[in-house]
Amino acid sequence: MRGPEDALAYALARLPATYAACAAVFAEARRLAPGFSPRRLTDAGAGPAGGSWAALEAWPGIEAAAWLDSSAPFLDLARRLAADGPPALQAAQATRLDLTAGGPFPRADLVMASYALAEIAPPAQAPLVRALWDACEGVLALVEPGTPAGFARLKAAREALIEADAVILAPCPHQGPCPIVAPDWCHFSVRLPRSRDHRLAKGAEVPFEDERFAYLLAVRPGLSAAPAPARILAPPRAAKPGIEFKLCGPQGLETRFVPRRDKPAHAKARRLDWGDPFD
């Protein structure tokens, strides 16, 4: 980011999608850990702080926020956007720093890094994840682009977090080794509307876009959470005989078929989509 114009261009083109991805991740965190009520937020690699806005939308009780980023233009834009926002964002502590310095970072109930690991050299990613976990007193949320490379970064982060005794809350329904191997990868999708300015910034005509993202939610042992169900890893395949689901379950990858003749189960299955839990 060379200056405020670059930061604003990024916000117009990317902020809606990063916000939508973070909002989807936090909605899942709320569903799985309904008793979690954070008061402090640390947003590492905050950029213009779209992820922080999504966190405040999910948990309005957040009282204090810390933004960490190496880009002064991003932090300046984050302050401008927050000027009329929730009090926690208006008063956010914005710190310019290199995340690879290794911390310690401000401790918080909710620690997040959205679309940040991609900007970090591979050898420094695992130390950064460990430093973020050291700062976390409740939930750590990592969000990355829904690409094979983004998933690979989160897969490595998952291994580092399990070694540090973190409990993986989502999307994984187990603590065992990830069963997904290349060329496959775990990712999800969220659809968001495009404003007129958003369409102009991207040279697009379609009034919506689908953001592909990958994510990881890790929690401190003892945090109250709902039992982890199997996760739908791809768009369901509906056909005349029934609906087929690709799942990651407690025993690893599996395929589940719900026949049309089982009317109650089929009616329920029709409402399920990519990324949903499969009970």
C-alpha positions as CSV (number, residue, x, y, z in Angstrom):
1,M,0.0,0.0,0.0
2,R,1.8,3.1,-1.2
3,G,-0.8,5.6,0.1
4,P,-4.5,6.3,1.0
5,E,-5.6,5.8,-2.7
6,D,-4.3,2.3,-2.7
7,A,-6.0,1.5,0.6
8,L,-9.3,2.9,-0.6
9,A,-9.1,1.0,-3.9
10,Y,-8.5,-2.2,-1.9
11,A,-11.4,-1.5,0.4
12,L,-13.7,-0.9,-2.6
13,A,-12.7,-4.1,-4.3
14,R,-12.1,-6.5,-1.5
15,L,-13.5,-5.3,1.8
16,P,-17.1,-6.5,1.2
17,A,-15.9,-10.1,0.4
18,T,-13.5,-10.3,3.4
19,Y,-16.2,-9.0,5.7
20,A,-18.7,-11.6,4.3
21,A,-16.2,-14.4,4.8
22,C,-15.4,-13.4,8.4
23,A,-19.1,-12.9,9.2
24,A,-19.8,-16.5,8.0
25,V,-17.0,-17.8,10.1
26,F,-18.1,-16.0,13.2
27,A,-21.7,-17.1,12.7
28,E,-20.4,-20.7,12.8
29,A,-18.4,-19.9,16.0
30,R,-21.5,-18.6,17.6
31,R,-23.5,-21.7,16.6
32,L,-20.9,-24.1,18.0
33,A,-19.9,-22.1,21.1
34,P,-23.1,-20.2,22.1
35,G,-21.7,-19.5,25.6
36,F,-18.7,-17.6,24.2
37,S,-19.1,-13.9,24.8
38,P,-15.8,-12.0,24.1
39,R,-15.0,-8.6,25.5
40,R,-11.6,-8.0,23.9
41,L,-10.6,-8.4,20.3
42,T,-7.1,-8.6,18.7
43,D,-7.2,-8.3,14.9
44,A,-3.8,-9.2,13.5
45,G,-3.1,-8.1,9.9
46,A,-6.2,-6.0,10.3
47,G,-6.0,-4.1,7.0
48,P,-9.0,-1.7,6.9
49,A,-10.5,-3.7,9.8
50,G,-13.3,-5.4,7.9
51,G,-12.9,-8.5,10.1
52,S,-13.3,-6.4,13.2
53,W,-16.6,-5.1,11.9
54,A,-17.8,-8.7,11.4
55,A,-16.7,-9.6,14.9
56,L,-18.7,-6.7,16.4
57,E,-21.7,-7.7,14.3
58,A,-21.5,-11.2,15.8
59,W,-20.6,-10.2,19.3
60,P,-21.8,-6.6,20.1
61,G,-20.5,-7.0,23.6
62,I,-16.9,-6.5,22.5
63,E,-15.6,-3.6,24.5
64,A,-12.0,-3.2,23.3
65,A,-10.2,-3.9,20.0
66,A,-6.6,-3.9,19.0
67,W,-5.5,-3.6,15.3
68,L,-2.1,-4.8,14.3
69,D,-0.8,-4.1,10.7
70,S,2.4,-3.1,9.0
71,S,0.6,-0.7,6.7
72,A,0.0,2.9,7.8
73,P,-2.5,3.6,5.0
74,F,-4.6,0.6,6.0
75,L,-4.6,1.6,9.7
76,D,-5.5,5.2,8.7
77,L,-8.4,4.0,6.6
78,A,-9.5,1.7,9.4
79,R,-9.7,4.7,11.8
80,R,-11.7,6.7,9.2
81,L,-14.2,3.9,8.7
82,A,-14.6,3.4,12.4
83,A,-15.2,7.0,13.2
84,D,-19.0,6.5,13.2
85,G,-18.9,2.9,14.2
86,P,-19.3,1.0,17.4
87,P,-17.4,2.5,20.4
88,A,-15.0,-0.5,20.6
89,L,-13.9,0.3,17.0
90,Q,-13.9,4.1,17.5
91,A,-11.4,3.6,20.4
92,A,-9.4,0.7,18.8
93,Q,-5.7,0.6,19.6
94,A,-4.0,0.7,16.2
95,T,-0.4,-0.5,16.2
96,R,1.9,-0.5,13.2
97,L,4.1,-3.5,13.4
98,D,5.6,-6.5,11.5
99,L,3.6,-9.6,12.5
100,T,6.7,-11.7,11.9
101,A,8.4,-10.0,14.8
102,G,6.7,-12.8,16.9
103,G,4.8,-10.8,19.5
104,P,3.9,-10.8,22.2
105,F,0.5,-9.5,20.9
106,P,-2.3,-8.0,22.9
107,R,-4.1,-10.7,24.8
108,A,-7.8,-11.0,24.0
109,D,-10.8,-13.4,24.2
110,L,-11.1,-13.3,20.5
111,V,-7.9,-13.3,18.3
112,M,-8.3,-13.2,14.5
113,A,-6.1,-13.0,11.4
114,S,-8.1,-12.8,8.2
115,Y,-6.3,-13.0,4.8
116,A,-3.1,-12.3,6.6
117,L,-1.0,-15.5,6.5
118,A,-0.8,-15.2,2.7
119,E,1.3,-12.1,3.2
120,I,3.7,-13.9,5.5
121,A,6.8,-15.9,4.3
122,P,6.2,-19.6,4.8
123,P,9.0,-20.1,7.4
124,A,7.4,-17.4,9.6
125,Q,3.8,-18.6,9.4
126,A,4.0,-21.3,12.1
127,P,5.7,-19.0,14.6
128,L,3.1,-16.4,13.9
129,V,0.3,-18.8,14.5
130,R,1.8,-19.9,17.8
131,A,2.2,-16.2,18.9
132,L,-1.4,-15.6,18.0
133,W,-2.4,-18.6,20.1
134,D,-0.4,-17.4,23.0
135,A,-2.4,-14.2,22.9
136,C,-5.7,-16.0,22.7
137,E,-7.8,-16.6,25.8
138,G,-10.8,-18.0,24.1
139,V,-11.2,-18.4,20.3
140,L,-8.6,-18.0,17.5
141,A,-10.1,-17.4,14.0
142,L,-7.9,-17.8,10.9
143,V,-9.5,-17.0,7.5
144,E,-7.7,-17.4,4.2
145,P,-8.6,-17.4,0.5
146,G,-10.4,-20.5,-0.6
147,T,-7.5,-21.7,-2.8
148,P,-5.3,-24.8,-2.5
149,A,-2.5,-22.5,-1.2
150,G,-4.8,-20.9,1.4
151,F,-6.0,-24.3,2.6
152,A,-2.3,-25.5,2.8
153,R,-1.5,-22.6,5.1
154,L,-4.4,-23.4,7.4
155,K,-3.6,-27.1,7.4
156,A,-0.1,-26.3,8.6
157,A,-1.6,-23.9,11.2
158,R,-4.0,-26.6,12.4
159,E,-1.1,-29.0,13.0
160,A,0.8,-26.3,15.0
161,L,-2.3,-25.5,17.1
162,I,-3.0,-29.1,17.9
163,E,0.6,-29.5,19.1
164,A,-0.1,-26.5,21.3
165,D,-3.1,-28.3,22.9
166,A,-5.7,-26.2,21.1
167,V,-9.1,-27.7,20.4
168,I,-10.2,-27.4,16.8
169,L,-13.8,-26.2,16.8
170,A,-14.5,-25.8,13.0
171,P,-14.7,-26.7,10.3
172,C,-13.1,-30.0,11.4
173,P,-15.3,-32.4,13.3
174,H,-12.2,-34.2,14.9
175,Q,-8.7,-33.6,16.2
176,G,-7.1,-36.2,14.1
177,P,-4.9,-35.7,11.1
178,C,-6.6,-33.9,8.2
179,P,-7.7,-36.5,5.7
180,I,-7.7,-34.1,2.7
181,V,-4.8,-34.5,0.3
182,A,-3.9,-32.6,-2.9
183,P,-5.3,-31.9,-5.4
184,D,-8.4,-31.7,-3.2
185,W,-8.7,-28.9,-0.6
186,C,-11.2,-27.8,2.0
187,H,-12.9,-24.5,1.3
188,F,-16.3,-22.9,1.4
189,S,-18.3,-20.1,-0.3
190,V,-20.4,-17.1,0.8
191,R,-22.6,-15.0,-1.6
192,L,-22.6,-11.3,-1.0
193,P,-24.4,-8.4,-2.8
194,R,-22.3,-5.8,-4.8
195,S,-23.0,-2.2,-4.4
196,R,-22.8,0.2,-7.4
197,D,-19.3,1.4,-6.3
198,H,-18.2,-2.2,-5.7
199,R,-19.3,-3.2,-9.3
200,L,-17.5,-0.1,-10.7
201,A,-14.3,-0.9,-8.8
202,K,-14.2,-4.4,-10.1
203,G,-15.5,-3.6,-13.6
204,A,-18.4,-6.1,-12.9
205,E,-22.0,-6.2,-14.0
206,V,-23.4,-9.0,-11.9
207,P,-25.0,-7.6,-8.7
208,F,-23.4,-10.3,-6.5
209,E,-20.3,-12.3,-6.1
210,D,-19.3,-15.6,-4.5
211,E,-16.3,-15.4,-2.1
212,R,-14.4,-18.7,-1.7
213,F,-12.7,-18.9,1.6
214,A,-11.0,-21.4,4.0
215,Y,-11.0,-21.0,7.7
216,L,-10.0,-22.5,11.1
217,L,-11.5,-22.0,14.5
218,A,-9.4,-23.1,17.5
219,V,-10.5,-22.7,21.1
220,R,-9.0,-23.1,24.6
221,P,-9.7,-26.4,26.3
222,G,-12.8,-26.1,28.5
223,L,-14.6,-23.6,26.4
224,S,-18.2,-24.8,26.2
225,A,-19.0,-25.9,22.7
226,A,-21.6,-28.0,20.9
227,P,-20.6,-31.5,19.7
228,A,-18.9,-31.3,16.3
229,P,-21.0,-32.9,13.5
230,A,-19.8,-33.9,10.1
231,R,-19.2,-31.0,7.7
232,I,-20.5,-30.8,4.1
233,L,-17.4,-30.2,2.0
234,A,-18.9,-29.5,-1.4
235,P,-22.1,-28.5,-3.1
236,P,-24.6,-31.3,-2.6
237,R,-25.3,-33.4,-5.8
238,A,-29.0,-33.7,-6.3
239,A,-30.4,-36.2,-8.7
240,K,-33.7,-38.0,-9.2
241,P,-32.9,-40.9,-6.8
242,G,-31.8,-38.6,-4.0
243,I,-29.0,-36.2,-2.8
244,E,-25.3,-37.1,-2.3
245,F,-23.1,-35.4,0.2
246,K,-19.3,-35.2,0.5
247,L,-18.6,-35.1,4.2
248,C,-15.7,-34.8,6.6
249,G,-16.8,-36.7,9.7
250,P,-15.2,-37.9,13.0
251,Q,-13.9,-40.9,11.0
252,G,-12.6,-38.9,8.1
253,L,-13.9,-38.4,4.6
254,E,-17.1,-40.1,3.6
255,T,-20.0,-39.9,1.1
256,R,-23.5,-40.0,2.4
257,F,-26.6,-40.6,0.2
258,V,-30.1,-39.5,1.2
259,P,-32.7,-41.3,-1.0
260,R,-35.8,-39.5,-2.2
261,R,-38.0,-42.3,-0.9
262,D,-37.0,-41.4,2.6
263,K,-39.3,-38.3,2.6
264,P,-38.6,-36.8,6.0
265,A,-34.8,-37.2,5.7
266,H,-34.9,-36.0,2.0
267,A,-36.9,-32.9,3.0
268,K,-34.3,-32.1,5.6
269,A,-31.4,-32.8,3.3
270,R,-32.8,-30.4,0.6
271,R,-32.2,-27.5,3.0
272,L,-28.6,-28.4,3.6
273,D,-25.8,-26.6,1.6
274,W,-22.0,-26.5,1.2
275,G,-20.4,-25.8,4.5
276,D,-23.3,-26.8,6.7
277,P,-23.1,-29.4,9.5
278,F,-24.6,-32.7,8.6
279,D,-26.2,-34.3,11.7
